[in-house]
Amino acid sequence: MTVKDVRDILDAEVLTCKDMLDTEVRSACGSDMMSEVLAFSKDHSVLLTGLCNQQSIRTAEMMDIKCLVYVRGKRPADDVLEMAEDRGIIVMTTGHRMFSSCGLLYSAGLSSGPY
C-alpha cells in the first residue's frame, strides 16, 4: 500500500511532503501515548494519533515512521509541520476518529506489523 492509498482510504488532507505520496507503507499503529509507540511498535510505517505536538514528530523520526496521520480533524501548529517537512515525514489529517481510521486501514489490508 502507498501513502496515497492511505490518504484516499481515510479521506485525508496531506499537510507535508506532498511529493512523497508514492512511498510504500507496510503496517500501522495508533496511539496518543508516544511512550507506547516507542515501547511496542515494530516496523510501523504509519502512525495514527491525536497528539499534535513536536513529540509526535520526534517519535516518528526515531521509529522510522514514514507517515503520520492526525485523527479527529486535528491540525498541528506550523512549527510542528515545519519539523516534519525538514525530516521528510509525511503528515496528514483526517476527520475520522482513531478507532475507525485503524479499522478502515486494517480492512484495506494494512497490518499491525509483526508481533
C-alpha positions as CSV (number, residue, x, y, z in Angstrom):
1,M,0.0,0.0,0.0
2,T,1.2,3.5,-0.7
3,V,0.7,6.7,1.3
4,K,-1.6,7.8,-1.5
5,D,-3.8,4.8,-0.7
6,V,-3.8,5.7,3.0
7,R,-4.9,9.3,2.0
8,D,-7.7,8.0,-0.2
9,I,-8.9,5.4,2.4
10,L,-9.0,8.0,5.2
11,D,-10.2,10.9,3.0
12,A,-7.2,12.7,4.5
13,E,-5.6,16.0,3.7
14,V,-1.8,16.0,3.1
15,L,0.0,18.7,5.0
16,T,3.7,18.0,4.3
17,C,5.9,16.2,1.8
18,K,3.2,16.1,-0.9
19,D,5.8,14.8,-3.4
20,M,6.3,11.6,-1.4
21,L,2.8,10.1,-1.7
22,D,4.2,7.1,-3.6
23,T,6.1,6.0,-0.5
24,E,5.2,2.4,0.3
25,V,3.9,1.5,3.8
26,R,3.5,-2.0,5.2
27,S,2.0,-1.5,8.6
28,A,0.4,0.9,11.0
29,C,-0.2,1.7,14.7
30,G,-2.5,4.0,16.5
31,S,-1.8,5.7,19.9
32,D,-1.9,9.0,21.6
33,M,0.8,7.9,24.0
34,M,4.2,8.2,22.4
35,S,5.8,6.0,25.1
36,E,3.7,3.1,23.9
37,V,4.7,3.7,20.3
38,L,8.4,3.7,21.4
39,A,7.9,0.6,23.5
40,F,5.6,-1.6,21.4
41,S,5.8,-0.6,17.8
42,K,7.8,-2.7,15.4
43,D,8.5,-1.7,11.8
44,H,5.4,0.5,11.7
45,S,5.3,2.8,8.7
46,V,2.1,4.8,9.5
47,L,1.3,6.3,12.9
48,L,-2.3,7.5,13.7
49,T,-2.5,9.8,16.7
50,G,-4.3,12.8,18.1
51,L,-1.2,14.2,19.8
52,C,-0.4,17.3,17.8
53,N,2.9,18.4,19.1
54,Q,6.6,18.1,18.3
55,Q,6.9,14.9,20.4
56,S,4.8,13.0,17.8
57,I,7.3,14.1,15.1
58,R,10.3,13.1,17.2
59,T,8.8,9.7,17.9
60,A,8.0,9.2,14.2
61,E,11.6,10.1,13.3
62,M,13.1,7.7,16.0
63,M,10.9,4.8,14.8
64,D,11.4,5.4,11.1
65,I,7.7,6.1,10.6
66,K,7.1,7.4,7.1
67,C,3.6,8.8,7.6
68,L,1.9,10.4,10.5
69,V,-1.9,10.8,10.4
70,Y,-3.6,13.2,12.9
71,V,-7.1,11.9,13.6
72,R,-10.3,13.7,14.7
73,G,-9.6,16.6,12.4
74,K,-6.6,17.8,14.4
75,R,-4.1,20.1,12.7
76,P,-0.7,20.7,14.2
77,A,0.9,24.1,14.5
78,D,3.1,25.4,11.8
79,D,6.3,24.7,13.8
80,V,5.3,21.0,14.0
81,L,4.6,20.9,10.3
82,E,7.9,22.5,9.5
83,M,9.7,20.0,11.7
84,A,8.1,17.1,9.9
85,E,8.8,18.6,6.5
86,D,12.5,19.0,7.4
87,R,12.7,15.4,8.4
88,G,10.8,14.0,5.4
89,I,7.8,12.8,7.4
90,I,4.5,12.9,5.5
91,V,1.8,14.4,7.7
92,M,-1.9,14.2,7.0
93,T,-5.1,15.0,8.9
94,T,-8.4,13.1,8.8
95,G,-11.8,13.7,10.3
96,H,-12.2,10.1,11.3
97,R,-11.6,9.0,14.9
98,M,-8.8,6.7,15.8
99,F,-10.9,3.6,16.0
100,S,-12.5,4.0,12.6
101,S,-9.2,5.1,11.0
102,C,-7.5,2.0,12.2
103,G,-10.4,-0.2,11.1
104,L,-10.5,1.3,7.6
105,L,-6.8,0.8,7.1
106,Y,-7.0,-2.8,8.5
107,S,-10.0,-3.6,6.3
108,A,-8.0,-2.4,3.3
109,G,-5.2,-4.8,4.1
110,L,-2.7,-2.8,6.1
111,S,-1.5,-4.9,9.0
112,S,-0.3,-4.0,12.5
113,G,3.1,-5.5,11.8
114,P,4.9,-8.5,13.2
115,Y,4.5,-9.2,16.9
